[in-house]
Amino acid sequence: MFLGTNNCVWHQVSTGMFMPHAVERRKTAFSSRMLKQPSNTTYSSTCFHTSTTTLFSQPIDPKKLIITNISSSNSHEPFIKNSETKMGLLDLEKHFAFYGAYHSNPINVAIHILFVWPILFTAQIILYFTPTLLSLGFLPPVLVLNWGFFATVFYALFYMALDIKAGSFTAFLTFFCWVASSFVANTLGYSLAWKVVLAAQVFCWTGQFIGHGVFEKRAPALLDNLTQAFLMAPFFVVLEVLQSSIGYEPYPGFKTRVKTRIDSDIKQWQDKKQKKHS
């Protein structure tokens, strides 16, 4: 036995060197004892090495191949930040990169900044007329705890889970819109409110489609990800404004990492588009 490159233990295996029972014993405990590690230690990589010399001409029996687990030399690397390791729906870096890949044109970005929140506001207006789900005596009668309220709570909590600072600010804006939309809906009444909501929704969605078709020249994200369009868009608009105005980042390096992903995504889309037309 001797130590080779990459911190892997090499063993010379031959029927003339080791007894069969010793070979079997090394399969489970030899490398652990040599490295003074517990036998149940899980290692990050597995090395398979055999060596023969001119002293032994007999072929190696595959059954006696020794498998030795050695820790990676990178085991002391610092841990990645928790905010960078969030997966699935809470992976802010992944989702914001997806959003940015569909909104790289400054004019299209400006259009979304203008129209995304009016869409949310008018949606809260129409949800004001849904049935009451909970009653609290200390609230003003105009504030109804219905589907509009609980949708607002869900949005707010989700934004805070994405990023506590920007998410809390966005949650505050979401609740402010809920309160304001409740007063507007109560004043207008249902017969007029649905007409106002319909006109506003058509106008805002049309503006966004124009932004994508004329300036971005790429289909909107909702065609690929409905969650992106209806759940995350309000938060991303706020985060976009915070980044461009005060240079806010959820964690150091966020902007650089997202830009790398955006550039890669746009390049892949352009290559795919070019192959399709060729």
C-alpha positions as CSV (number, residue, x, y, z in Angstrom):
1,M,0.0,0.0,0.0
2,F,1.1,3.5,-0.7
3,L,-0.4,7.0,-1.1
4,G,-0.7,8.3,-4.7
5,T,-1.9,11.5,-6.3
6,N,-5.3,13.1,-5.4
7,N,-5.1,11.7,-1.9
8,C,-6.2,8.2,-3.0
9,V,-4.9,5.1,-1.3
10,W,-3.3,2.6,-3.8
11,H,-3.1,-1.1,-2.9
12,Q,-1.1,-3.8,-4.6
13,V,-3.4,-6.8,-4.9
14,S,-2.1,-10.2,-5.6
15,T,-2.9,-13.7,-4.4
16,G,0.7,-13.9,-3.2
17,M,0.7,-10.8,-1.1
18,F,-2.6,-10.8,1.0
19,M,-4.6,-13.6,2.6
20,P,-8.2,-13.8,1.3
21,H,-9.7,-13.1,4.7
22,A,-7.5,-9.9,5.0
23,V,-8.7,-8.7,1.6
24,E,-12.4,-9.1,2.7
25,R,-11.7,-7.3,5.9
26,R,-10.1,-4.3,4.1
27,K,-13.2,-3.8,2.0
28,T,-15.0,-2.4,5.0
29,A,-12.5,-1.2,7.5
30,F,-8.9,-1.0,6.3
31,S,-8.9,2.5,4.8
32,S,-10.9,3.8,7.7
33,R,-8.4,2.5,10.3
34,M,-5.4,3.9,8.3
35,L,-7.0,7.3,8.1
36,K,-8.2,7.2,11.7
37,Q,-11.8,7.7,10.5
38,P,-14.9,5.9,11.9
39,S,-15.9,3.0,9.7
40,N,-19.3,4.4,9.0
41,T,-17.9,7.7,7.6
42,T,-19.4,8.7,4.2
43,Y,-16.9,10.1,1.7
44,S,-17.5,12.5,-1.1
45,S,-15.6,10.5,-3.8
46,T,-14.6,6.9,-4.5
47,C,-11.3,5.8,-5.9
48,F,-10.7,2.5,-7.7
49,H,-7.0,1.7,-8.0
50,T,-4.9,-1.5,-8.5
51,S,-1.3,-1.8,-9.1
52,T,0.9,-4.7,-10.3
53,T,4.7,-5.1,-10.6
54,T,7.0,-7.3,-12.6
55,L,7.4,-9.5,-9.5
56,F,3.9,-10.8,-9.9
57,S,2.8,-12.2,-13.2
58,Q,-0.5,-13.6,-12.2
59,P,-3.6,-11.6,-13.3
60,I,-5.6,-9.7,-10.7
61,D,-8.9,-11.3,-9.7
62,P,-11.7,-8.7,-10.1
63,K,-13.4,-10.1,-7.0
64,K,-10.4,-8.8,-5.0
65,L,-10.6,-5.3,-6.2
66,I,-10.3,-3.0,-3.2
67,I,-12.6,0.0,-3.1
68,T,-11.2,2.8,-1.0
69,N,-13.2,5.9,0.0
70,I,-11.2,9.0,0.6
71,S,-12.4,12.5,1.5
72,S,-12.2,15.1,-1.1
73,S,-9.4,17.6,-0.9
74,N,-12.0,20.4,-1.1
75,S,-13.8,19.3,2.1
76,H,-12.7,22.4,3.9
77,E,-14.2,24.8,1.4
78,P,-16.5,27.4,3.1
79,F,-20.2,26.7,3.1
80,I,-22.4,28.4,0.5
81,K,-24.8,31.0,1.9
82,N,-28.3,29.7,2.8
83,S,-29.8,32.3,0.5
84,E,-27.9,30.7,-2.4
85,T,-29.0,27.2,-1.7
86,K,-32.7,27.6,-1.6
87,M,-34.4,25.3,-4.0
88,G,-37.6,25.1,-6.0
89,L,-40.1,27.9,-5.5
90,L,-37.8,29.8,-3.1
91,D,-34.7,29.9,-5.3
92,L,-34.6,33.7,-5.8
93,E,-31.5,33.7,-7.9
94,K,-32.9,31.1,-10.4
95,H,-36.3,32.8,-10.7
96,F,-34.9,36.4,-11.0
97,A,-32.5,35.2,-13.7
98,F,-35.5,33.6,-15.5
99,Y,-37.4,36.9,-15.2
100,G,-34.3,38.9,-16.4
101,A,-33.9,36.7,-19.5
102,Y,-37.3,37.8,-20.6
103,H,-36.9,41.4,-19.6
104,S,-33.5,42.6,-20.8
105,N,-34.7,45.5,-22.9
106,P,-34.8,48.8,-20.8
107,I,-38.1,49.9,-22.5
108,N,-39.8,46.6,-21.8
109,V,-38.6,46.7,-18.2
110,A,-40.0,50.2,-17.8
111,I,-43.4,49.1,-19.3
112,H,-43.5,46.3,-16.7
113,I,-42.6,48.6,-13.9
114,L,-45.6,50.8,-14.9
115,F,-48.2,48.0,-15.5
116,V,-47.5,45.1,-13.2
117,W,-48.7,46.7,-10.0
118,P,-51.9,48.1,-11.6
119,I,-52.7,44.5,-12.6
120,L,-52.4,43.4,-9.0
121,F,-54.3,46.3,-7.7
122,T,-57.3,45.9,-10.0
123,A,-57.3,42.1,-9.3
124,Q,-57.7,42.9,-5.6
125,I,-60.6,45.2,-6.5
126,I,-62.6,42.4,-8.2
127,L,-61.6,39.9,-5.4
128,Y,-63.2,42.4,-2.9
129,F,-66.6,41.0,-4.0
130,T,-65.8,37.4,-3.1
131,P,-67.6,35.9,-0.1
132,T,-66.4,36.7,3.4
133,L,-64.4,33.9,5.0
134,L,-63.6,35.4,8.4
135,S,-65.1,38.2,10.5
136,L,-63.2,40.3,13.0
137,G,-65.2,42.9,14.9
138,F,-62.4,45.5,15.3
139,L,-61.8,46.0,11.6
140,P,-63.6,48.7,9.6
141,P,-66.6,47.3,7.7
142,V,-64.9,48.2,4.4
143,L,-62.1,45.8,5.1
144,V,-63.5,42.3,4.3
145,L,-61.5,39.2,5.1
146,N,-62.4,37.3,1.9
147,W,-60.4,35.6,-0.9
148,G,-58.8,38.9,-1.7
149,F,-57.4,39.3,1.8
150,F,-56.0,35.7,2.0
151,A,-54.5,36.0,-1.4
152,T,-52.7,39.1,-0.2
153,V,-51.5,37.3,2.9
154,F,-50.1,34.5,0.7
155,Y,-48.3,36.9,-1.6
156,A,-46.8,38.8,1.3
157,L,-45.5,35.8,3.1
158,F,-44.1,34.4,-0.1
159,Y,-42.2,37.6,-0.9
160,M,-40.8,37.6,2.6
161,A,-39.6,34.0,2.2
162,L,-37.8,35.0,-1.0
163,D,-35.9,37.8,0.7
164,I,-36.6,39.2,4.1
165,K,-35.6,42.9,3.3
166,A,-37.0,43.5,-0.2
167,G,-39.7,40.9,0.5
168,S,-40.9,42.8,3.6
169,F,-41.1,46.0,1.7
170,T,-43.0,44.3,-1.1
171,A,-45.3,42.7,1.4
172,F,-46.1,46.2,2.8
173,L,-46.9,47.5,-0.6
174,T,-49.1,44.4,-1.3
175,F,-51.1,45.1,1.9
176,F,-51.3,48.8,1.1
177,C,-52.8,47.9,-2.3
178,W,-55.3,45.6,-0.6
179,V,-56.5,48.3,1.8
180,A,-56.7,51.0,-1.0
181,S,-58.4,48.6,-3.4
182,S,-61.0,47.7,-0.7
183,F,-62.0,51.4,-0.4
184,V,-62.1,51.8,-4.2
185,A,-64.2,48.7,-4.7
186,N,-66.6,49.7,-1.9
187,T,-67.0,53.2,-3.4
188,L,-67.5,52.0,-7.0
189,G,-69.8,49.0,-6.3
190,Y,-69.7,45.8,-8.3
191,S,-71.6,47.0,-11.3
192,L,-69.0,49.7,-12.1
193,A,-66.0,48.0,-10.5
194,W,-65.9,45.0,-12.9
195,K,-65.9,47.4,-15.9
196,V,-63.0,49.4,-14.5
197,V,-61.1,46.2,-13.7
198,L,-61.7,44.8,-17.2
199,A,-60.6,47.9,-18.9
200,A,-57.5,48.3,-16.7
201,Q,-56.5,44.6,-17.1
202,V,-56.8,44.7,-20.9
203,F,-54.9,47.9,-21.2
204,C,-52.0,46.8,-18.9
205,W,-51.7,43.3,-20.4
206,T,-51.7,44.8,-23.9
207,G,-49.0,47.2,-23.0
208,Q,-46.8,44.3,-21.7
209,F,-47.4,42.2,-24.8
210,I,-46.3,45.2,-26.9
211,G,-43.2,45.6,-24.7
212,H,-42.3,42.0,-25.5
213,G,-43.2,42.0,-29.1
214,V,-41.9,45.4,-30.2
215,F,-38.9,46.0,-27.9
216,E,-37.9,42.7,-26.2
217,K,-38.7,40.7,-29.3
218,R,-39.3,37.6,-27.1
219,A,-42.5,36.0,-26.0
220,P,-43.6,36.9,-22.4
221,A,-42.6,34.6,-19.5
222,L,-46.2,33.6,-18.8
223,L,-46.1,31.4,-21.9
224,D,-43.4,29.3,-20.2
225,N,-44.1,29.9,-16.5
226,L,-47.5,31.0,-15.3
227,T,-46.2,31.2,-11.7
228,Q,-43.6,33.6,-12.8
229,A,-46.2,35.9,-14.4
230,F,-49.0,35.8,-11.7
231,L,-47.1,35.3,-8.5
232,M,-43.5,36.6,-8.8
233,A,-43.8,39.5,-11.2
234,P,-44.8,42.2,-8.5
235,F,-41.8,41.3,-6.4
236,F,-39.4,41.2,-9.3
237,V,-40.5,44.6,-10.4
238,V,-39.7,46.0,-6.9
239,L,-36.4,44.2,-6.8
240,E,-35.5,45.6,-10.2
241,V,-36.2,49.2,-9.0
242,L,-34.2,48.6,-5.8
243,Q,-31.3,47.3,-7.7
244,S,-31.2,50.1,-10.3
245,S,-31.8,52.9,-7.8
246,I,-29.8,52.0,-4.7
247,G,-27.8,49.0,-5.8
248,Y,-29.6,46.6,-3.5
249,E,-28.6,42.9,-3.5
250,P,-30.2,40.2,-1.4
251,Y,-26.7,38.9,-0.7
252,P,-23.2,39.9,-2.0
253,G,-22.6,38.7,-5.6
254,F,-26.3,38.2,-6.4
255,K,-26.3,40.7,-9.3
256,T,-23.2,39.2,-10.9
257,R,-24.4,35.6,-10.6
258,V,-27.9,36.5,-12.0
259,K,-26.3,38.4,-14.9
260,T,-24.2,35.4,-15.8
261,R,-27.3,33.2,-15.8
262,I,-29.3,35.8,-17.8
263,D,-26.5,36.0,-20.5
264,S,-26.4,32.2,-20.7
265,D,-30.1,31.9,-21.0
266,I,-30.4,34.6,-23.7
267,K,-27.5,33.0,-25.7
268,Q,-29.2,29.6,-25.6
269,W,-32.5,31.2,-26.7
270,Q,-30.8,33.0,-29.6
271,D,-28.9,29.8,-30.7
272,K,-32.2,27.9,-30.6
273,K,-34.0,30.6,-32.6
274,Q,-31.2,30.7,-35.2
275,K,-31.2,26.9,-35.6
276,K,-35.0,27.0,-36.0
277,H,-34.8,29.5,-38.8
278,S,-31.8,27.9,-40.6
